[in-house]
Amino acid sequence: MNDILFGNNNTEVIKRLSKRYFKKNRIRNLAAILAIMLTAFLFTSITSLVFSMSSSVQLSMQMQKGSKADGDIRYLTEEQYEELQNSDFIKEAGCRRFVGFASNASGHMVEINYADPVQQELTFCTPTHGKAPKKANEIATTDQALEALGVEAKVGETVPVEFTLRGETYQYEMVVSGWWEAANDTGSLLIVSEQFVKDNPEIFVNTYAEDREIAGTYMADVVLKDKRHIQKQLQEFARSVGGEPEQMNADNYIACSQNQVGNAMLQPGMMLSAVVFVLLFVVSGYLLIYNIFDISVMQDVRQYGLLRTIGTSTRQIKKIVNRQALWLTLIGLPLGLLFGFLVSRMLLPVVMKFFQANALNAMQVSVSPLIFLIAAVFTIFTVMISTRKPARKAARISPLEAIRYTGQEKKKTKETKRTHGTKLSYMAFSNLGRNKRRSVFIVLSMLLCIVLFNSIIVITQSMDEEKWISRSTKTDFTVYNSVAVNGVSPFQYREDGLPVSVVDLIDQQKGVEEERILYRNTRDDSDVTIDYKFEDLVCIAEEAEEDSVSKAYENGLSLRVVPGTEDGYFGNVFGVSEAFWEDVTIYEGENNPDVLKEKMETGDYVIVGTIIDRLTGEAEEETQLQQQLQVGDSITFSKDGKEEKTCTILAKATVVATEYETYAGANGAAYIGGDAPFLYMSDTKFKELYEEPTIFSYSFNAEEGEKENLEGFLADFTGENTSVAYTSTKLLQEQLASNRNIVLLVGGMIGVILAFAGLINFTNMMVTNIITRRHEFAAMQSIGMTNRQLRRLIVDEGVYYAAGADVIGGLLAAILGMTVLKNVLNSPSMWYFTLRFTLIPAFFIAVIYLILAAIIPVVVLHFFNKGSVVERLRTAQ
């Protein structure tokens, strides 16, 4: 029968029928294309945003590190470097020849190097203004380096360059051929030309084996073909050319180092968020696309039934439906991918503002093909699972069922015990049970928006500004060297300290009060060692470095040991101004402010600082080392190997971020003292112990009415002097507001899309109801129902759907807020949140839904229930 009707060219007939149904269902097509577009848009925008954020974070860290290569090899001979260039495992290798450090640079470290074009590109040294040096007297460097050398960042400027090498001082008058903006406030590279190397052969004599002078050796940043086991590959090469990569004192030592920020790193939280978003979009896309095709199939159910009567197989019916889905996907998918990518590009600067506060200074839009591949795969997957069931339903429906179809699900008849007569509201309510499955889908698709919007508002209004500020700083302003916030190369040395001149300048400003200076020991202070009198510490590992040794103990903690000593620890020691004792938070020991202040100023006591647990506001759990330091114990400070001072532990106190690092974090303590407990003493005693005391930060409050003026002064000053940075309560407020806006923007965009999807589903359902019930409406009107009553009936049905979504959505929002959100916002990473639950957003959306649910059915009825009663009765039959 099938062969007789369709002939031998079944494919052509299926294609023709598919086109006919496709052209007929214009409203369905528009809704389906929009649904697929929205689904692809969601997947693309989030995937692109995640990729771009990852690339931006990676690029920013690489710029601070000064290299985007996989690793670097140092101290090669010329022959070894040539072998490196010709090695099979190398994709590309730069060439760097060290010259020295500019001795005439003020306030900024300037390292002088020769670098070939590959090396310049890998280390972000390609001029953005002018060009790379060619002549012997040309140089290229950063704007900050030129400022430190006393000249303007301008091509053609003459710049004096001075350095010392092998005991001899060299001075040159160079010309700026190009420059670029500095990415790192700590230091810059100054690039000389290849001609300079040729004209000054005495500088580049290789004497490394004799005097450890690295000028004359070859260094290279390298990109490998295989990104696995980078450190191992580099070390194997070093051994293959006769070098020793692990023994620093060996004459043939070759340093091999993997770039730890060479690969993009997605944080677990970011990955979890991406997974949650993907699942949410799959669900919302499924609900949207499934309903559209389910409704479309039911609209064409009689046509599919007629096809079944003439012998069309279930497989062929599925092909007709799936072919239409394919065409719609081919139209909607590219549009969704394009708009999703463009929107993510617009959102990226807003999202990255949060990271800029954490010293990330680069932004890169990722155009990886994986973005579009991942988004396309998930979109196609969503379309497939969404159309599978409607296609199967169309294929399985019998001709008799198709002719009798009214849009009402089959159910067992039961005796009606009571009736409410012909009251329209009860009739409308009973009509909700015609297709319970579809009713559930409609309600579910609408309530997702309610739950999401309410959760977003709960999250944003739970951001506690008081916690955010008070657990980060105790003063209105804190000023420090910009190195202090550098996560890659943090505060470590005396040169990283805040200049006294900056402190004096700020102190002269009107409105400064309650100022305090925080001094800090550095890795340069190797003449002062500390004996904590720790017991039962067993050293299980030693890791040698160039200028210090870190001893790791069986408790997992490590202490930095001063070179040349066995147990002379650097420690983490702070000297504080008198104002520090006025608001110190003591949790054990002397807590009388007056007594505490009096005793601390004698210099005979120290306080042990414990980092504040930002979640609870109390002290974090003490480490095993902190537990060994009890109030009343003594700690000995030695100078040049001789005991200098023994201090008694007076108390233990909690310290906020700006009292040991910065509000943005960084990890200078790990580089200086390791896991050594924080010790606080008076600034007077600190200056006696440390002959060259280093200022870590300068904090102060503002007099009433002067806060804005001081904010403006510091903003201008740090803008002109990039080696100085500051934080303030205003900046912290702005950062929190930025975080809040990001959540509102991203969550709000998703919420609007979900709401739009729910309303599309609702509209499509109302269209289907009216089309499939035209005969029913005509019959009721033939026995007396007026047009007004019909509109009332349809409006009541729509309002019931909206009310169901409102009530269930509100309940789910309440349950989610008091369970899941409560637990999440009480986690350690969410320390600045205080749950402030509300259902006002849910109520607001509920009202909007009710209004739209009353308007949409009227509009749909007007367009899809035209014609006289007689015409509709005849057409339906």
N, C-alpha and C positions, 0 to 999 in steps of 0.2 A: 504493500500500500504506500509506504514511504517513498519507494523508488518511483512508483507511478506518478505521484503528485509532484515530487521534487526533481524527478529526472536523475541524470547522472552527475549534474553539476550542483550538488548540495551546497557547496561552499559559496557559490555565487548567489544562490537563493537566500542563504542565511545572511550574507552581506547586504543584500537588497532589503530584506525585512528589517535588519538592524538599522539601516539608514532611514527607513520609513518611520520606525518608532522614535529614532533619534530626532528627526526633524519635527515630529508631532509634539514631543514633550519639551517644548522650548522653556517653559517655566522650570520644569525639573532640571533641564540641562544647566540653566543659569544657577540654580540653587546648588547643584552638584559641583559645578566648576568652582563656585565660591567656597564650598565646603572643602574641596581638595586643595584649593589655593590656601585657605586658612590653615589646614593641616600642614602643608609643605612650608608655609610661612613660619609657623611655630617651630617646626623642627630646624629649619634653616637658620632662623634668627638666633635661637639658643645655641645651636652647634657652632655657628660662626662667632658668636660672642665668647663662648668658652675657648675656642681655638685662638681668637685674637687676644683675649686676656692672657692666656698661657704664653703666647708669643711675646706680648708686651712685657710681662713679668720677666721672662727669660732674657729678652733684649736688654731690659733695664739692668738686670743683675750682671749681664755680660759687659755692659758699658762701664759699670762700677768696677768690675773685675779688670777691665781693660783688654778683654780678648773674647772672641766668639769661636775660637778654634777648639778642637777636641782636646788639645794638650800642648805642651811645649817641651823642647829639649834644649838644654843649655851646656855651655862650656865645651863645644865641639871644636876640633881642629878644622882647617880648611878641607882636608881630605875626607874627614868624617862627614862634614856637611854635604859634600858632593855625593857621597854614598847615600845620604839621607834623601837627597833630591831624586836619586835614581831608584829608590826602593819601591818595591811592588805594593807595599801596604799603604803608601802615602798617596792621597788624592792631590793635595797641594801643600807646599811648605814655603813659609816666608823666610826672610833672612834679616837678622838683626845683629848689629855690631855695637856693643856698649862703648860709650865714650866717657861719661862721668856725670856728676850732678852740678848744676849751675850754682856756683858759690855766691853769685851776686843777685840771686832771686830772693825776694823778701816776702815771707808769709805764705809761700806756696812752693812745694817741692817740684823741681824741674829736672827731669832725667834726660840727658842728651844721648841720642842714639842715631845710628844709620839704620834705615828700614827700606827694603825694596817695596815695589807696589803691592805685592801679595801680602807682605807683613803689615803694610799700612792699612790695607783693607780689613785684615783679620783683627787688628787692634784698634779700629775706629780712629785712625790717624790720617784719613784722607781729607784734605782741605775742602771745606764747603765755600770758602772765599779764596780766590786766587788759585794757585796750583802748587804741586809738589816741587821741592827744590831740585834744581838741575846744576846750577853753577856752584863752585866751591864756597862762595860766600853767601849762599842762600839757605834759609831755614824755614820750616813750617812748624807751627805749634798751636796751642790753644789761646783763647782770649785771656784766661786767667794767668797763664804762664807769661804772656806779654805784659800784663798788668804788674805781675810780680817782678819783672825785669825792668819796669819803669817806662814802658812805651805803650802807645795806643795800638789797639788791635786793628791794623790797617796794612794792606799790601803796599810794599815799598818802604816801610819804615825801617830805619837803621836801629839795630838792637845790639847792645854790648853783651857778649857771652863770655863767661869766665868759669874755669873749672881747674881742679887740681888733680894731677895724675902722676903716680910714682914719685911723689914729692916735688913735682914741678908744676908751676902755675901757668896756665895757657889763657891768653886773652885774644878775642877776635871781635872785629866789627862785622856783624852779619846783616843781611837784608831779608825782610819778611817777604817770602814769595807766596805764602798762603797761610791760612789759619782756620780753625774750627772751634765750635763752642765746646767748652770743657764739660765732660759728663761726670767727672769725679772731682770733688772739692779738695781732696787730699793732695793730689799731685797730677802732673801732666808730663807728656813726652814732648821733647823737642827734636825734630828730625833734621838731620843734615843730609847732604847729597852724596851720591856715589863719587862725584869728583872730589869732594872734601876728603873722602877716604883715600883716594889715589894721591892727593897732594900732601897728605900728612901720614906717611907710612910709619913714622916713629911712634905714633899713638897706638897703632894696631899691631904692634909686635906681640906675639903670643908668649907670655911668660907665666902662664897660669900654674904650671907644674912647680915653678920655683917660688913664686911669691903670692899666689892665689889672686893675682890681679886679673879681673875678667875682661878688661879692655884687650882686644886682640883675639878673643875667642869668638866663635860663631854661635848664635842662638836662633831658634826657629819655632814659631807657632805653626802647628801642623793640623791638617784635616785628614782623617783616616778614611779609607774606603769601607772598612768594617768597624762599626761603632761598639762592638762588644769587646770587653777586656782591654780597654784603651791603655791603662797603666802597664799591663803585662806586655802588650805589643811594643810600647816605647822602651821598656826595660830590656826586652829581648833584642831590639835593634842596638841599644847601647852596648850590650855584651858582644854582639856580632861584629862591632867595629873596634873592639878592644877596650871598651870603657867599663867602668864599675859604677852601676847606678845606685848602689845602696851604701857604700862606704864613703862618707863625706871627706874623710882625711886622705883618701887614696889619691895618688898623683894623677891617675887616669879617671878621676871622678867625672861622671856625666849626670847632670840632674835631669830627671824625668818627672813630669808632673801632669796629671790629668786635670782638665778644667772641670771643676765640680759643678759649675753652672752652665755647662755646655749643652745640656739637654733640657728640654722643657719639662717642668715638674708640676703636675696637677695635684693640688692639695686634696686629701681625702674628703674634706667638706665640700669642695667644688665638685668632685666626682659624684658624691652622694646627691648633691643638688641636681646635677645633670640627669642622673638616673630617675629621680623623682619627677623632674620636668618631663622626661621622655614618657614615663608611664602615664602621667597626667594627660599629655597630649594624645597619646594613643587612645586613651579612654574617651576623651572629648571628641577626637576625630572619628572614632568608631561610632559614638552615639550620633554624631551629625551625619556622617555618610550613610550609615546603616538606615537611619530613619528616612532619609531622602530616597534611597533605592527601594526600601520596603514600601513606602508610600507610592512610589512610581509603579512598582509591580502591581499593587492593589488597584491603581488607577487603570492599568491595562489588563487586568485579570480576565475580563471577558474576551479580549483579543487572543490572549494566550490560550484560553479555553477553546476558542474556535480553531486555533492552530492544532490543538491536540485532537480535535474531532476529525481533522483531515489527515492525521497520521504523523504529525511532527513529534519526534522523540524528545524525551526529557533532556538528553544531551544537547540537542539542537536548540531547545528553549534556553538552556543555560548559556550556550554560545551567543545567542541573541542579546541576553542581558549583559554578559561579560564583555562582549564587543563594544557595547555602548559605554560600559564603565571604562574600557581601555581608551576610547576616544576622548571621553571627558577627562581622564587622567593626563593624556597627552596635551590637553589644552591647559588644565589647571596647574599641573606640576611645574612647568617652567616659570609661569607667572609667580607662583608661590616661592620658588627658589630665588628668583630675582628680587622680589620685594623683601623677603626675609633677610637676604644678604645686605640690601641697602639700609634697612632699618637697623640691623646690628651695627653697621658702620656709624650710624648716627648716635646710637646708644653707647658705643664704646667710650667716647671721651667722658661721658657722664659717669659711667661705672668706674673708669680708671681714676677718677678724682679721689676715690677712697684710697687707692694705692699710692698716689702721689704724696699723701701725708706720711707714708712709710718709706720715703726717699726713693721711690721708683720714679724715674724721670724719662721714660721712653714709652712711646705708644706705637704699636705696629698692627695694622689690619692684616689678618691672615687671609690669603686667597687659596688656601690648600684645596685641591680637588676633592679631598676627603670630606670637606664640609658638605659639598653638594651630593657626593656619593652617599654619605650617611643619611642626610635629610631625604634624598630620593628613595633610598631603600626603606626607611621607616614609613614614608608616605605611601609607597606602593604596597607595603605590608599592611598598613591600616586600611587602604582601599580594598585589598583582597579579602581580609577578614570581615570587612563591613558589607561587601556585596555577595559574599558566599551564601549566606542564609537566604536573602531575598531571591537570588537566582535559583536556589534549590526549591524555594517555595513556589516560584513561578513554574518550574518544571514539573512539580508533583501535583499541582492542582488538577482535579478532574474537570472535564467539560461541564458536567452537571453542576459541580460546586461553583464553577466560574460564572455560569448563567445566573445562579441564585445568590451570588455574593452581594452582601450589603455592608461589609466592613465590620460585622459583628462576629466575635469569636463563638465557636460552638461550646455549648454547655448543657449540662443535664437540666431538663425541665423539672421544676419543683412547684409544689402547690403554693400559691400566694395566699398568705394568711390575712394580710390587710393591704389596703391601698390608700394612697394619698390623693386619689382622684386625678384630676388633670392639672394640678398646680405646676406651673412651668419650672420652678426651681427644683422640684422633685424629679420631673422628667429629665431635666438637664443632668442632675446628679446620677440618675440611673443610666444615662447614655454613656457615662464614663466607663462603664463595664463592658461596652461593645467590644473593645479590643484592649484587654487589661495589660497585655505585654507592651503594646505601644504607649499606653497611658503611663506605664512605669518608666519607659525610656524618656518620654517627654518631660516628666517631672524630674527625673534624674539629671537630664541635660540642663534644665533650668536651675536646679538647686546647687549645682557645682559652683556657679558664679557667686551665689549667696555665701556659701561656706568659705570660698577663697577670699572674697572681699572682706568679710568679717574677720577672718584670720589675719589678713594683711594689716588691717587697722589695729587689731589687738597687738600685733607684733610691733608696729611703729609707735603706738602710744605707750608701749611698755618699755621703750628705751628711756632709761632713767638718767637724766642729765646730771643730777646730783651725784649719783654713783660714778658716772663716767668721769667727772671732774675730780671729785674728792679722793678717789682711789688711784688717780694718776698724778696729782700735784697738790701741794698745800699753799701755793702762792699764786698771785695773779699772773706773774711772768717768770720765765726761766730762760736764761741765755747761755749758750754754749758754743763751742767750736762745732762747725757742721760735720766734722768727722764723727762726732759722738752719735749721730743717727745713721751712720753708714753701716749697714748690716754685713757688708763684705769685708771691709777693712776698718774696723771700729777704733775708738779711742784706745791707745796703747802706750804712747810715748809722750815725753814732755812737750814736743812740738805740736801735739794734738790738743794742748790745753787752750783755754780762753785767755787771750792777752790781757794783762793788767790794764793796758790803755783803754780797752773796750769797757772794762768794769768802771774805770774812772770817768769815762765819757757818759755812761748811763747814769752813774751816781750823781752827776751834775744836773740831770734833767729835773724839771719841776714836777713835783708830785710823787717822787720815789720815796717809799718808806718801808720800814721793817725788812731792809735788805739783808741778805745772807750769802756768804760765799761757801761753796763746797769744794774743798781741796781733795786731791786723790793721788795715791801713789801710782807709779808707772813702771814699765819694764826697764826704764833707764835708772830707776832707783835701786840698783843691785847692791848698794853699800848698806842698805837697811834690810835686815832679815828678822823674821818673827818666829818665836818658839811658842806654839800653842799648847805645848805639853800634852799632845794627844797620846793616848795609850792604845795598845792592841791594834796598831795599824801595820798590816803586813803588805809590803810592796810586792806586787805580782807582775808589773811590767814597767819598762822604761822606754820612752820614746825620745830620742835625741833630736834636738833642733839646733838651729844655727847659734842661738844665744841663750837657750834655756832648756831645762829638762822638766818634763811633766811626769810625776810619779803617780801611777794608778794603784789604788788599793783594793782589797778584796770586797770592800763594801760598795764598789762601783764608782766611788768618788776619786777625784784626782787633785793634786796640789802642785803648783809650779814651784820648782826649786831653783834658787839662784845658782848659776854656773860656778863651779869650783867649791860648792858646799855639799854636804850630804843631806842635811835636813834643815837648811836655811831657806825658809819659805818667803816668797814675795808677799803673800797675803793680799787681802783687799782692805785697805786702810783709808779712812776718810777723816779729814779735819773740817770741823764745822764752826760757823759763827755762833755767837751767843744766842741769837734769835732762834736757832734750831731747837734749843731746849724748851722753848715756850710752848710749842705745840707737838712735841714728841709723844708718841703713843706707847706707853710702857705696859707690857703685859706680864712682866715678872721682875721683881726687885724693887728698888727705890722709886716710888711714884709721887713723892711730894715734890712739886715743881721747884720750890725755892731751895730745898735741900739738894735736889738733883743738880740744879744749875750751879750752886755753890761748890759742890764736890767736883763736878766736871771741869770747872774753871781752874782747879788746882793742878790739873794735868796728871793726877795720880790714878785716874779711873778711865775706863773705856765702857762703851755700851755695845752689846752685840745686836746687830740689826738682822731682822728676819723679814723677808719679803711678804707684803700683805697678800692675803688670799682675797682677790678681788670679788669673788663670789660671796663670801661671808663677811668680809670686812675685818676679819680677825687675822692673826698670824698664820702663815702656811705651816704645815707639819714640818717640824725641825728635822734636818738631816742628821745622820749619825755623828757627823763632826760637830754640829751645833749642840747636840744633846750632851756632848762631852764638856762643853763650856757652861759651867754653872755659875750663878751669881755668887761672888766671893772668891772665885778662882783667880789665879794670876796669869798674866801673859807677859813674856819677856821680849823686849825689842833690843836687837844688837846692831851695832854700827861698825863696819869694817872688821867684823869678826869679834868685837868686844861688846860685852853686855852694856847697854846704854840706859835702859829704863824698864822697870817692872810695874805694870799697871794692874789694878784690880777690876774685875768685872762688876760694875755697879748695878746694871739692869739689862734686861732684854726688851727690845722695842720693835714694833712693826714699822717698816719703811715703805713709802710709796715709790712709784717708778722714778720720779725726778730726784729722789734722794740717793740713788745708786747708779742709774743709767739715764734714760730719757723716757718720756711718755710713749715714744714710738718703738721702744725696745732697744735693739742692738745687743751685743754680747761682749763688750770690752772686758768685763770681769773675768770671763773664761780665758782670755788671752793674757791677763795680768797675773791674777792669783789663782785661777782655776776655780775649784769648789771651796776655796778657803772662806770661812764665815766673814761677814762684813763687820769691821770694827770701826766705831766712831769715837773720836777724841776731840778735845778743844783745838781750834785752829792754832792757838799759841803753842801747844805741845807738838802739834804736827809740824810746824815750822822749825821747831828745835830739832826734831828727828830728821826731817828731810830738808837739806840745805837749799835745794832748789824746788820749793813747793809748787806744784802744778794745779792751776785752777781748773776744775772740771766744769763747774757751772756757777752762774750768778743769778739768784732768785730775789724777787722783791714784790711787794704789793703796791698798789696805787692809791693815792689819796682820793677822797670823794670828788668826783667831777673831773679827774685827770686821766682816767683809764683810756678814753678814746684818743687823747693826745699822745700818750705813751705808746699806744698800739700803733698809731701812725708813724711815730718816730722810729720804732723798731722795724716796722715794715719797710720804710725807706732805707734805713741803715743796712739791714741785711740784704736788701735788693742791690745795693751798691757794693756791699762787702760780702760776697758769697761764702767766704770762709767762716762766717758767723751765722748761726741759726738761733731761732727762739721758738718757744711755745707760750701760749697764754690761754686763759680760760675762754676767751673769745674764739680762738682758733679751735679749741677742743669742742666748743659749742657748734661751730661751723662744720667740723668733721662729723659730729653726731648727726647734725641736720642733713649732711650729705649722705650718710648711711641710710637715714630715714627716707630720703628722697629716692635713693636707688631702689629700695624695697617697694616703695609706692609706685615708682615708674615701671619697673619690670613686672611686679605683681599686678599692678593696675592694667597694664597692657594685656596680660594673660586673662585677667578677669573680664575685661571688655570683650575679648575674643570669645570667651566661654559664654558670656551673656548673649552675644550676637549669635553664636551657634545655637543656643537654647531657643532664642526667638525665631531663628530660621526653622528649627524643628517644629516649633509650635505653629508657625504660619503654614508650613507644609502640611501638617496634620489637619489644620482647619480647612485648607483647600481640599484635601482628600475627603474629609468628612462631608463637605458640601457637595462635591462632585458625585460621590458614591450614594448620597442620600437625597439626590434631586427628586427622585420618584416619591420617596417618603415625605419630603417637604411639600411636594405638589399635592399628595394625597391628603395631608393634614390641612392644607389651605383649601382644598376642595370641600372640606366639611366644616369650614368656618374659621380656621386660624388666620389671623390677620398678619400682614407684613411686620407690624410692630411686635406682635407676639413671637413671630419667628426670629426676629432680631434679638429679642429678649432671651429666647431659648439658647441661641448660639452664644450670646454674650455670657450667659450664666455658665455654660459649659466651659468657655475660656477662662472665666474667673475661678471656677473650681480647680482647673489645672494649675493656675497661678497660685491659688490659695494652698493647694497641696504642696507645691514646691516651696512656698514661703514657710509653711508650718514645719515641714520635714527638714528643710534647709536650716531654719532657725534652731531646731532641736539638735541637728548634727553640728552646727557651728558652736552651740553651747557645750555639747559633749566634747568636741574636739578641743575647744579652748580650755576647758577645765581638766582635761586629761593629757592629751598629747602636747599641746602648746605649753601647758604648765610644767611638764617634765622637761621639755626641750629648753625652755627659758630659764630653768633652774640648773642647767648644766654649766660646768666651769667655763666653757668658751663663750657663754652668754652672760658673763658676770655683770654686765651693765644693764641688765633687764630686770624690771620689777613688774610682774604680771598685773596688768590693769584690764580686767575683762569688761567687755561691753557687747551689746547686741544691737546698738543703734545703727551700724552699717547694714546689718541684716534687715532691720525694720525699714530702712530707707529704700533698699533694693526691692523689698517686698511690696512697698507702695507703688514703685515704678512698674513692677510686674503686673500688679492688679490693674493699673491704668491702661497699660499696653494690651493686657488680656481683654479689656473691654472695648478697645478701639480696633484691634486687628481683625476680630471676627466680623465686625460690621463692614469693614472695607472688603474683606474676602467675599462675604455674602453678596455684596453689591456687584462684584465683577464675575462671580462664578455661579450665580443663581438667577441668570437672566431668562427672559421669556415668560409667556403666559402659563398658567396652571395647566391648560389643555396641552400646550406644546411640550411641556416638561413630562407630563404623563405619557404622551405618545412616544417621546424620545426615549424615555426610560424603558418602555416596553419593547 
